[in-house]
């Protein structure tokens, strides 16, 4: 069976089950509300905006975003309205009050997110991630059709890169 990150064709290279997220599971509703505070959005738009916010180190899945939006709607913190075939979510006054009451949570989430990566190196991190994505796409295209010799060379190159990255 293929792993979920490959089934969905999304770059989940750094967050897999069992790996750390930039926040606690219960904090995700707060992150979505913070985003909706600025503008009503539909689910896919929220996923892309959060992917950008986390510089693709964390890409929320539909299986995380949509149930959270439904929970927020059930709690009365957001409303959903059909627009052009999409459900657009808007924060409610109750949702805004929740955010206002949770200043401690806001500081904890912001601190955890800020400590999740080294902001001073963000441009180098982006370039490195871009190169990693290029490599991943190249591998995806080549390993399916590679002969045994080529697969051996690919494995050795990956192993050398792994050992090089481990240094320091």
SULHU-V818947 format. One record per residue. N is the residue number from 1. RES is the residue in one letter. SS is DSSP state (a for helix, b for strand, c for the rest). OMEGA is omega in whole degrees, -180 to 180 (NA if undefined). NEAR is the number of other C-alpha atoms within 8 Angstrom. Layout:
BEGIN
n->N res->RES ss->SS omega->OMEGA near->NEAR
n->N res->RES ss->SS omega->OMEGA near->NEAR
END
This chain:
BEGIN
n->1 res->X ss->c omega->178 near->2
n->2 res->X ss->c omega->176 near->5
n->3 res->X ss->c omega->-177 near->6
n->4 res->X ss->a omega->-176 near->6
n->5 res->X ss->a omega->178 near->11
n->6 res->X ss->a omega->178 near->8
n->7 res->X ss->a omega->-176 near->7
n->8 res->X ss->c omega->-180 near->6
n->9 res->X ss->c omega->177 near->6
n->10 res->X ss->c omega->-177 near->7
n->11 res->X ss->c omega->180 near->8
n->12 res->X ss->c omega->-171 near->11
n->13 res->X ss->c omega->-173 near->7
n->14 res->X ss->c omega->178 near->7
n->15 res->X ss->c omega->177 near->11
n->16 res->X ss->c omega->178 near->8
n->17 res->X ss->c omega->180 near->4
n->18 res->X ss->c omega->179 near->4
n->19 res->X ss->c omega->-175 near->7
n->20 res->X ss->c omega->172 near->5
n->21 res->X ss->c omega->-180 near->7
n->22 res->X ss->c omega->-178 near->8
n->23 res->X ss->c omega->176 near->9
n->24 res->X ss->c omega->-177 near->7
n->25 res->X ss->a omega->-178 near->5
n->26 res->X ss->a omega->-179 near->5
n->27 res->X ss->a omega->-174 near->10
n->28 res->X ss->a omega->179 near->10
n->29 res->X ss->a omega->178 near->10
n->30 res->X ss->a omega->-179 near->9
n->31 res->X ss->a omega->178 near->8
n->32 res->X ss->a omega->179 near->10
n->33 res->X ss->a omega->178 near->12
n->34 res->X ss->a omega->179 near->9
n->35 res->X ss->a omega->-178 near->9
n->36 res->X ss->a omega->178 near->12
n->37 res->X ss->a omega->-177 near->10
n->38 res->X ss->a omega->179 near->6
n->39 res->X ss->c omega->174 near->7
n->40 res->X ss->c omega->-176 near->10
n->41 res->X ss->b omega->173 near->10
n->42 res->X ss->b omega->-171 near->10
n->43 res->X ss->a omega->-178 near->13
n->44 res->X ss->a omega->178 near->7
n->45 res->X ss->a omega->177 near->8
n->46 res->X ss->a omega->-180 near->12
n->47 res->X ss->a omega->-179 near->13
n->48 res->X ss->a omega->-180 near->9
n->49 res->X ss->a omega->179 near->8
n->50 res->X ss->a omega->175 near->11
n->51 res->X ss->a omega->179 near->13
n->52 res->X ss->a omega->180 near->8
n->53 res->X ss->a omega->-178 near->7
n->54 res->X ss->c omega->175 near->9
n->55 res->X ss->c omega->180 near->8
n->56 res->X ss->c omega->174 near->10
n->57 res->X ss->c omega->174 near->10
n->58 res->X ss->c omega->178 near->13
n->59 res->X ss->c omega->-179 near->14
n->60 res->X ss->c omega->-178 near->9
n->61 res->X ss->c omega->174 near->7
n->62 res->X ss->a omega->179 near->9
n->63 res->X ss->a omega->175 near->6
n->64 res->X ss->a omega->-174 near->8
n->65 res->X ss->a omega->-174 near->12
n->66 res->X ss->a omega->175 near->9
n->67 res->X ss->a omega->178 near->8
n->68 res->X ss->a omega->177 near->10
n->69 res->X ss->a omega->178 near->13
n->70 res->X ss->a omega->178 near->8
n->71 res->X ss->a omega->179 near->8
n->72 res->X ss->a omega->177 near->11
n->73 res->X ss->a omega->178 near->11
n->74 res->X ss->a omega->180 near->7
n->75 res->X ss->a omega->-179 near->7
n->76 res->X ss->c omega->-178 near->10
n->77 res->X ss->c omega->175 near->15
n->78 res->X ss->b omega->170 near->13
n->79 res->X ss->b omega->179 near->10
n->80 res->X ss->b omega->179 near->9
n->81 res->X ss->b omega->179 near->7
n->82 res->X ss->b omega->177 near->8
n->83 res->X ss->b omega->179 near->7
n->84 res->X ss->c omega->178 near->4
n->85 res->X ss->c omega->180 near->5
n->86 res->X ss->b omega->174 near->7
n->87 res->X ss->b omega->179 near->10
n->88 res->X ss->b omega->-176 near->12
n->89 res->X ss->b omega->180 near->14
n->90 res->X ss->b omega->177 near->12
n->91 res->X ss->b omega->178 near->14
n->92 res->X ss->c omega->176 near->10
n->93 res->X ss->a omega->177 near->7
n->94 res->X ss->a omega->177 near->9
n->95 res->X ss->a omega->178 near->12
n->96 res->X ss->a omega->178 near->11
n->97 res->X ss->a omega->177 near->8
n->98 res->X ss->a omega->179 near->9
n->99 res->X ss->a omega->-179 near->12
n->100 res->X ss->a omega->-179 near->7
n->101 res->X ss->a omega->-173 near->6
n->102 res->X ss->c omega->-179 near->8
n->103 res->X ss->a omega->178 near->8
n->104 res->X ss->a omega->177 near->6
n->105 res->X ss->a omega->178 near->8
n->106 res->X ss->a omega->-179 near->10
n->107 res->X ss->a omega->179 near->8
n->108 res->X ss->a omega->-179 near->8
n->109 res->X ss->a omega->179 near->10
n->110 res->X ss->a omega->179 near->8
n->111 res->X ss->a omega->-180 near->8
n->112 res->X ss->a omega->179 near->10
n->113 res->X ss->a omega->-179 near->10
n->114 res->X ss->a omega->180 near->9
n->115 res->X ss->c omega->-174 near->7
n->116 res->X ss->c omega->176 near->7
n->117 res->X ss->c omega->-177 near->6
n->118 res->X ss->c omega->-177 near->8
n->119 res->X ss->a omega->-180 near->6
n->120 res->X ss->a omega->-177 near->4
n->121 res->X ss->a omega->-171 near->7
n->122 res->X ss->a omega->179 near->8
n->123 res->X ss->a omega->177 near->6
n->124 res->X ss->a omega->178 near->7
n->125 res->X ss->a omega->179 near->8
n->126 res->X ss->a omega->-180 near->9
n->127 res->X ss->a omega->178 near->8
n->128 res->X ss->a omega->178 near->8
n->129 res->X ss->a omega->178 near->8
n->130 res->X ss->a omega->179 near->8
n->131 res->X ss->a omega->178 near->8
n->132 res->X ss->a omega->178 near->8
n->133 res->X ss->a omega->176 near->9
n->134 res->X ss->a omega->179 near->8
n->135 res->X ss->a omega->180 near->8
n->136 res->X ss->a omega->179 near->8
n->137 res->X ss->a omega->178 near->8
n->138 res->X ss->a omega->179 near->8
n->139 res->X ss->a omega->-180 near->8
n->140 res->X ss->a omega->-178 near->8
n->141 res->X ss->a omega->-173 near->8
n->142 res->X ss->a omega->-173 near->8
n->143 res->X ss->a omega->-179 near->8
n->144 res->X ss->c omega->-174 near->6
n->145 res->X ss->c omega->-176 near->6
n->146 res->X ss->c omega->173 near->9
n->147 res->X ss->c omega->-175 near->6
n->148 res->X ss->a omega->-180 near->6
n->149 res->X ss->a omega->-178 near->7
n->150 res->X ss->a omega->177 near->8
n->151 res->X ss->a omega->177 near->10
n->152 res->X ss->a omega->178 near->8
n->153 res->X ss->a omega->179 near->8
n->154 res->X ss->a omega->180 near->8
n->155 res->X ss->a omega->-180 near->8
n->156 res->X ss->a omega->179 near->8
n->157 res->X ss->a omega->179 near->8
n->158 res->X ss->a omega->179 near->8
n->159 res->X ss->a omega->178 near->8
n->160 res->X ss->a omega->179 near->8
n->161 res->X ss->a omega->179 near->8
n->162 res->X ss->a omega->-180 near->8
n->163 res->X ss->a omega->179 near->8
n->164 res->X ss->a omega->-179 near->7
n->165 res->X ss->a omega->180 near->6
n->166 res->X ss->a omega->-177 near->6
n->167 res->X ss->c omega->178 near->5
n->168 res->X ss->c omega->NA near->2
END
